[in-house]
């Protein structure tokens, strides 16, 4: 890290900072310029937080050279993380992008869920998603059917051969959900629920971590770091849009640039969720394609057998026939992208 002292910092103030750094095992390079004194400190940042240094009198600024997300960083692991499932499905590392499809909420209509599951299977999707416990802004909104929903989800997945994804809301639900789902999802509202992050980190089950409503990319990756620090390396990041000042036309602003940025700094796979990212049915296809073109490892799409009567997120859910049309074009794009990657790889070799 680099510590920049105030222009009028006293010799004693500078020495106090140097002594603190040396006491914590840092090697020091002292650069005394005409205006500022700059201290280069090389060592293990976990022994001393930047905030503690910044609290010293005479310190103007503390700059971190290496990113604070260590386990998720390419500095720690240069090659892409690939998350594998027992049925052969893989996410990350140049594998074919996966598609996660299903209703926002699993409703008390198993036949409707099964229609969606069969449509997803027919279109080549690998995962069936659906909420059992739903975080809602209003306490009066539908908040999920809980255990019944989990049973429906697992039954439909077993009948179609799909893997299951559902959002975990509370530490106390992890043991229950573990029996019914293949992938935990941490929603945008819980991206900094550190107890929950730590709890899923103690599980070996893969975790889809959605970006928070106002999370920076760094904060997003640090949330993943909490999961990994607790022992679970199987984290799948999900760009689902961030809150902006303009909500007239879209629910959120889908930050497509976050995909290549995260690919540059982290080895973790990342998928995109254009349903939540835009909140508009007509925007799902173009934004899903955009995500895939910039390198996303998969997409998540909300699909409902009867969107007009959906208990949640009907406006951003694709009806089954529209979903099939969209998927035909997305599958064509995936084939084209996969062919281009294969050609590029062949040329490099």
Residue pairs with C-beta under 8 A, 6 or more apart in sequence:
1 41
1 45
1 50
1 53
1 62
1 63
1 64
1 65
2 38
2 39
2 40
2 41
2 62
2 63
2 65
3 17
3 21
3 38
3 39
3 41
3 53
3 59
3 61
3 62
3 63
4 36
4 37
4 38
4 59
4 60
4 61
4 62
4 63
5 13
5 14
5 17
5 36
5 37
5 38
5 39
5 58
5 59
5 60
6 36
6 58
6 59
6 60
7 35
7 36
7 60
9 37
9 58
9 59
9 60
10 58
13 56
13 57
13 58
13 59
14 37
14 39
14 58
16 56
16 57
16 58
17 39
17 53
17 56
17 58
17 59
18 28
18 30
18 39
20 48
20 52
20 53
20 56
21 28
21 39
21 41
21 43
21 48
21 53
22 28
24 43
24 47
24 48
25 43
25 44
25 47
26 41
26 42
26 43
26 48
27 41
27 42
27 43
28 39
28 40
28 41
29 39
29 40
29 41
29 42
30 37
30 38
30 39
30 40
31 37
31 38
31 39
31 40
32 38
36 60
45 64
45 66
45 68
50 62
50 64
53 59
53 62
54 61
54 62
66 73
66 75
67 73
67 75
67 218
67 221
67 265
68 218
68 222
68 225
69 218
69 221
69 222
69 224
69 225
69 266
70 76
70 225
71 225
71 228
71 229
71 233
72 221
72 224
72 225
72 228
72 235
72 266
72 267
72 268
73 221
73 265
73 266
73 267
74 264
74 265
74 266
74 267
76 267
77 267
78 267
79 93
79 267
80 92
80 93
80 94
80 267
80 269
81 92
81 93
81 233
81 235
81 267
81 268
81 269
82 90
82 91
82 92
82 93
82 95
82 269
83 90
83 91
83 92
83 206
83 234
83 236
83 269
84 90
85 163
85 182
85 206
87 161
87 163
89 98
89 126
89 127
89 163
90 96
91 98
91 206
91 236
91 269
91 271
91 297
91 298
92 236
92 268
92 269
92 297
93 269
94 341
95 297
96 334
96 338
97 271
97 292
97 296
97 297
97 298
97 299
97 334
97 337
98 125
98 126
98 127
98 271
98 297
98 298
98 299
99 120
99 123
99 124
99 125
99 126
99 127
99 298
99 299
99 300
99 301
99 327
99 330
100 125
100 126
100 127
100 128
100 129
100 165
100 208
100 271
100 298
100 299
100 300
100 301
101 116
101 119
101 120
101 123
101 125
101 127
101 128
101 129
101 300
101 301
101 302
101 303
101 323
102 113
102 116
102 117
102 120
102 127
102 128
102 129
102 130
102 165
102 302
102 303
103 113
103 116
103 129
103 130
103 131
103 302
103 303
103 304
103 305
103 310
103 317
104 130
104 131
104 134
104 302
104 304
104 310
104 312
104 313
104 316
104 317
105 130
105 131
105 134
105 142
105 144
105 145
105 149
105 310
105 311
105 312
105 313
106 113
106 130
106 131
106 132
106 144
106 145
106 149
106 150
106 152
106 153
106 166
107 113
107 145
107 149
107 310
107 311
108 145
108 148
109 305
110 152
110 155
110 156
112 304
112 305
112 306
113 130
113 152
113 153
113 156
113 305
114 156
114 159
114 160
115 305
115 320
116 128
116 156
116 303
116 304
116 305
116 320
117 128
117 156
117 157
117 159
117 160
117 162
118 160
119 303
119 320
119 323
119 324
120 127
120 128
120 160
120 162
120 303
121 160
121 161
121 162
122 324
123 323
123 324
123 327
123 328
123 331
124 327
124 331
125 162
125 327
126 162
126 163
127 162
127 163
127 164
127 165
127 182
127 183
128 153
128 156
128 157
128 160
128 162
128 163
128 164
128 165
129 164
129 165
129 166
129 185
129 300
130 149
130 152
130 153
130 165
130 166
131 144
131 149
131 166
131 167
131 312
132 144
132 145
132 146
132 147
132 149
132 150
132 153
132 166
132 167
132 177
133 143
133 144
133 146
133 166
133 167
133 168
133 169
133 170
133 173
134 141
134 142
134 143
134 144
134 167
134 312
135 143
135 167
135 169
135 187
135 189
135 190
136 142
136 143
136 312
141 312
142 311
142 312
145 152
147 176
149 166
150 166
150 176
150 177
150 179
150 180
150 181
151 180
153 164
153 166
153 180
153 181
154 164
154 180
154 181
156 162
157 163
157 164
157 182
163 182
163 183
164 180
164 181
164 182
164 183
165 181
165 182
165 183
165 185
165 208
166 177
166 180
166 181
166 184
166 185
167 184
167 185
167 186
167 187
168 174
168 177
168 184
168 185
168 186
168 196
168 200
169 187
169 190
169 196
170 196
171 195
171 196
171 199
174 184
174 199
174 200
174 203
177 184
178 203
178 205
181 205
182 205
182 206
183 205
183 206
183 207
183 208
183 236
184 200
184 203
184 205
184 206
184 207
184 208
185 207
185 208
185 210
185 238
186 193
186 196
186 197
186 200
186 207
186 208
186 209
186 210
186 223
187 210
188 210
188 211
188 212
188 213
188 215
188 240
188 276
189 212
189 213
190 196
190 197
191 209
191 210
191 211
191 212
191 215
191 219
191 220
191 223
192 212
192 215
192 219
192 223
194 226
197 223
197 226
197 227
197 230
198 226
198 227
198 230
199 230
200 207
200 227
200 232
201 226
201 227
201 228
201 229
201 230
201 231
201 232
202 230
202 231
202 232
203 232
204 232
204 234
205 232
205 234
206 234
206 235
206 236
207 227
207 232
207 234
207 235
207 236
208 236
208 237
208 238
208 271
208 300
209 220
209 223
209 224
209 227
209 235
209 236
209 237
209 238
210 238
210 240
210 273
210 276
211 220
211 237
211 238
211 239
211 240
211 241
211 242
211 255
211 258
212 219
212 220
212 223
212 242
213 242
213 243
213 252
214 242
214 243
215 223
215 242
217 258
217 261
217 262
217 265
220 237
220 258
220 262
221 237
221 262
221 265
221 266
221 268
224 235
224 237
224 266
224 268
227 235
228 235
235 268
236 268
236 269
236 270
236 271
236 297
236 298
237 262
237 266
237 268
237 269
237 270
237 271
238 270
238 271
238 272
238 273
238 300
239 254
239 255
239 256
239 258
239 259
239 270
239 271
239 272
239 273
239 277
239 291
239 296
240 252
240 254
240 272
240 273
240 276
240 277
240 300
241 250
241 251
241 252
241 253
241 254
241 255
241 273
241 276
241 277
241 278
241 279
242 252
242 253
242 255
243 252
243 253
244 252
244 253
246 253
249 280
250 278
250 279
250 280
250 283
251 276
251 277
251 278
251 279
251 280
251 316
252 276
252 277
252 278
252 279
253 277
254 272
254 274
254 277
254 278
254 287
254 291
256 272
256 287
256 290
256 291
256 294
257 294
258 270
259 270
259 272
259 291
259 294
259 295
259 296
260 294
260 295
262 268
262 270
263 270
263 295
269 297
269 298
270 296
270 297
271 291
271 296
271 297
271 298
271 299
271 300
272 287
272 288
272 291
272 292
272 296
272 298
272 299
272 300
273 299
273 300
273 301
274 283
274 284
274 285
274 287
274 288
274 291
274 299
274 301
275 284
275 300
275 301
275 302
275 313
275 316
275 317
276 302
276 316
277 287
278 284
278 287
278 316
279 315
279 316
280 315
280 316
281 307
281 315
281 316
281 317
281 318
281 322
284 301
284 316
284 318
284 326
285 326
285 329
285 330
288 299
288 301
288 326
288 330
289 329
289 330
289 333
291 299
292 299
292 330
292 333
292 334
292 337
293 333
293 337
299 330
301 318
301 323
301 326
302 313
302 316
302 317
302 318
303 317
303 318
303 319
303 320
303 323
304 310
304 314
304 317
304 318
304 319
305 319
305 320
306 319
307 314
307 315
307 317
307 318
307 319
308 314
310 317
318 326
